[in-house]
Amino acid sequence: MALPPTVPTSFVPKQPVQTTRRAKRSGNLFFTVSLVVMALAIAGAGATFVYQYVLESIRDNKAKELAAVEATTNRATIDEFIRLRDRLVASRTILDGHVALSQYFDVLEALTLKTVSYDSLELVEAEGGRIELTMNGEARTFNTLAAQSAAFASEKRIKRAIFSDIQVTQSGRVSFSLSAELAPELIRWQAPVAALPVAPS
């Protein structure tokens, strides 16, 4: 049976099939990022160079100003100021180590009750700049001694105040020994004068 001439005898296309290729966007993106990074690096290098130039210019100007001041300054005057500074530093060092008990006595007077008296006082400078205090005294009663202990406890510059060797004397009073540690600023001359504490009535 013969096929009509309008029916194709083969399914193979007569013209070549054209295929379209998609452009690779990843390559373009990498190239763009590289350009941005390179531009930032160039800008950073330029900014660093400019900043260095500005700093060098400021340094040179300050050096010129210093040289001009030195040229107009008398060397003898400078040496005199240096000697005066050394004297002041030495004097301050000596005074900082000077012991002045006036402030401690003011605080002790303000803290001591009227019915308490002291017989002896000893101060010893221990290691680390600690000042150890030892005093002996008498109080009228045990209640007075308890109130005196509370008064010392209220003063922050007198630390670890301990009353010991408590005994009743032949006169009926209460004798005691007091050991404590004083803050260094309480016996130094340069210590600021603080408000004096008030002993309980």
C-alpha positions as CSV (number, residue, x, y, z in Angstrom):
1,M,0.0,0.0,0.0
2,A,1.5,3.3,-1.0
3,L,1.6,6.3,1.4
4,P,0.2,9.6,0.3
5,P,2.9,12.2,-0.5
6,T,1.7,14.5,2.3
7,V,2.6,12.0,5.0
8,P,6.3,12.3,6.1
9,T,8.3,9.2,5.8
10,S,10.7,10.0,8.7
11,F,10.4,11.7,12.1
12,V,13.9,13.2,11.9
13,P,13.6,17.0,11.7
14,K,14.9,18.5,8.6
15,Q,16.5,21.5,10.4
16,P,19.0,21.2,13.3
17,V,17.6,21.7,16.7
18,Q,18.8,24.9,18.4
19,T,19.4,24.7,22.1
20,T,19.8,27.8,24.3
21,R,22.4,27.8,27.1
22,R,21.8,29.6,30.3
23,A,24.4,32.1,31.3
24,K,26.3,31.2,34.5
25,R,25.4,33.9,37.0
26,S,27.8,32.5,39.6
27,G,30.8,33.7,37.6
28,N,29.4,37.2,37.3
29,L,28.6,37.4,41.0
30,F,32.1,36.3,42.0
31,F,33.6,38.9,39.7
32,T,31.4,41.6,41.2
33,V,32.3,40.7,44.8
34,S,36.0,40.7,43.8
35,L,35.7,44.2,42.4
36,V,34.0,45.4,45.6
37,V,36.6,43.9,47.8
38,M,39.4,45.3,45.7
39,A,37.8,48.8,45.8
40,L,37.5,48.6,49.6
41,A,41.1,47.5,49.9
42,I,42.3,50.4,47.7
43,A,40.2,52.9,49.7
44,G,41.5,51.6,53.0
45,A,45.1,51.8,51.8
46,G,44.5,55.4,50.6
47,A,42.9,56.4,53.9
48,T,45.8,54.9,55.9
49,F,48.3,56.8,53.8
50,V,46.4,60.1,54.3
51,Y,46.1,59.5,58.0
52,Q,49.8,58.8,58.3
53,Y,50.6,61.9,56.4
54,V,48.3,64.0,58.7
55,L,50.0,62.5,61.8
56,E,53.5,63.2,60.5
57,S,52.5,66.8,59.7
58,I,51.1,67.3,63.2
59,R,54.3,65.8,64.7
60,D,56.5,68.1,62.6
61,N,54.5,71.1,63.6
62,K,54.7,70.2,67.3
63,A,58.4,69.6,67.0
64,K,58.9,73.1,65.5
65,E,56.8,74.7,68.2
66,L,58.8,72.9,70.9
67,A,62.1,74.0,69.4
68,A,60.9,77.6,69.2
69,V,59.9,77.5,72.9
70,E,63.2,75.9,73.9
71,A,65.0,78.6,72.0
72,T,63.3,81.3,74.0
73,T,63.6,79.6,77.4
74,N,66.5,80.2,79.8
75,R,68.3,77.0,80.7
76,A,69.2,78.3,84.1
77,T,65.5,78.9,84.8
78,I,64.6,75.3,83.8
79,D,67.3,73.9,86.1
80,E,66.0,75.9,89.0
81,F,62.5,74.6,88.4
82,I,63.8,71.0,88.3
83,R,65.6,71.5,91.6
84,L,62.5,73.0,93.2
85,R,60.4,70.1,92.0
86,D,62.9,67.6,93.5
87,R,62.8,69.4,96.8
88,L,59.0,69.4,96.9
89,V,58.9,65.7,96.1
90,A,61.4,64.9,98.8
91,S,59.5,67.0,101.3
92,R,56.2,65.3,100.4
93,T,57.8,61.9,100.9
94,I,59.1,62.8,104.4
95,L,55.7,64.3,105.4
96,D,53.8,61.3,104.1
97,G,55.8,59.1,106.5
98,H,55.4,61.4,109.5
99,V,53.2,60.2,112.3
100,A,50.8,62.7,113.8
101,L,48.6,61.4,116.6
102,S,46.5,64.6,117.0
103,Q,43.7,63.3,114.8
104,Y,43.6,59.9,116.6
105,F,43.4,61.7,120.0
106,D,40.5,63.8,118.7
107,V,38.7,60.7,117.6
108,L,39.5,58.9,120.9
109,E,38.3,61.8,122.9
110,A,35.0,61.9,121.0
111,L,34.5,58.2,121.4
112,T,35.4,57.8,125.1
113,L,32.5,57.9,127.6
114,K,32.9,60.2,130.6
115,T,33.0,57.2,133.0
116,V,35.9,55.5,131.1
117,S,39.6,56.4,131.5
118,Y,42.8,55.1,130.0
119,D,46.1,54.4,131.8
120,S,48.4,53.5,129.0
121,L,48.7,53.6,125.2
122,E,51.1,51.9,122.8
123,L,51.2,52.1,119.0
124,V,53.3,49.7,116.9
125,E,53.7,49.8,113.1
126,A,53.4,46.2,111.8
127,E,54.1,44.7,108.4
128,G,52.1,46.1,105.5
129,G,51.7,49.5,107.1
130,R,49.2,48.3,109.7
131,I,49.1,50.2,113.0
132,E,48.5,48.1,116.1
133,L,47.0,49.8,119.1
134,T,47.1,48.6,122.7
135,M,45.5,50.5,125.6
136,N,44.7,49.7,129.3
137,G,41.9,51.5,131.2
138,E,39.0,51.4,133.6
139,A,35.3,51.7,133.2
140,R,32.8,52.4,136.0
141,T,30.6,49.3,135.3
142,F,30.2,46.4,132.9
143,N,27.4,48.2,131.1
144,T,29.7,51.2,130.6
145,L,32.4,48.9,129.1
146,A,29.8,47.4,126.8
147,A,28.7,50.8,125.6
148,Q,32.4,51.8,125.1
149,S,32.9,48.7,123.0
150,A,29.9,49.7,120.8
151,A,31.4,53.2,120.4
152,F,34.6,51.8,119.1
153,A,32.8,49.4,116.8
154,S,31.0,52.4,115.2
155,E,34.3,54.0,114.1
156,K,35.4,52.4,110.8
157,R,39.0,53.6,111.1
158,I,39.4,51.6,114.3
159,K,39.2,48.0,113.3
160,R,39.0,44.7,115.3
161,A,38.7,46.4,118.6
162,I,38.9,43.7,121.3
163,F,38.4,44.2,125.0
164,S,40.2,41.6,127.2
165,D,41.6,41.0,130.7
166,I,38.4,42.3,132.2
167,Q,38.5,42.4,136.0
168,V,36.8,44.2,138.9
169,T,39.3,46.3,140.9
170,Q,39.3,46.8,144.6
171,S,37.6,50.2,144.1
172,G,34.7,48.5,142.3
173,R,35.6,49.7,138.8
174,V,36.2,47.4,135.8
175,S,39.7,47.3,134.4
176,F,40.3,46.2,130.8
177,S,42.9,45.9,128.0
178,L,42.0,47.1,124.5
179,S,43.7,45.9,121.3
180,A,42.8,47.2,117.9
181,E,44.1,48.1,114.5
182,L,44.1,51.7,113.2
183,A,43.7,52.8,109.7
184,P,47.0,54.4,108.5
185,E,45.2,57.7,107.5
186,L,44.1,58.1,111.1
187,I,47.7,58.9,112.3
188,R,49.1,60.6,109.2
189,W,49.4,64.3,109.1
190,Q,47.8,64.7,105.6
191,A,44.6,62.8,106.5
192,P,41.5,64.9,105.9
193,V,39.7,66.0,109.0
194,A,36.5,64.0,109.1
195,A,33.5,64.6,111.2
196,L,34.2,63.4,114.7
197,P,32.1,60.5,116.0
198,V,29.9,60.9,119.0
199,A,30.1,58.6,122.0
200,P,26.8,57.2,123.3
201,S,25.5,58.8,126.4
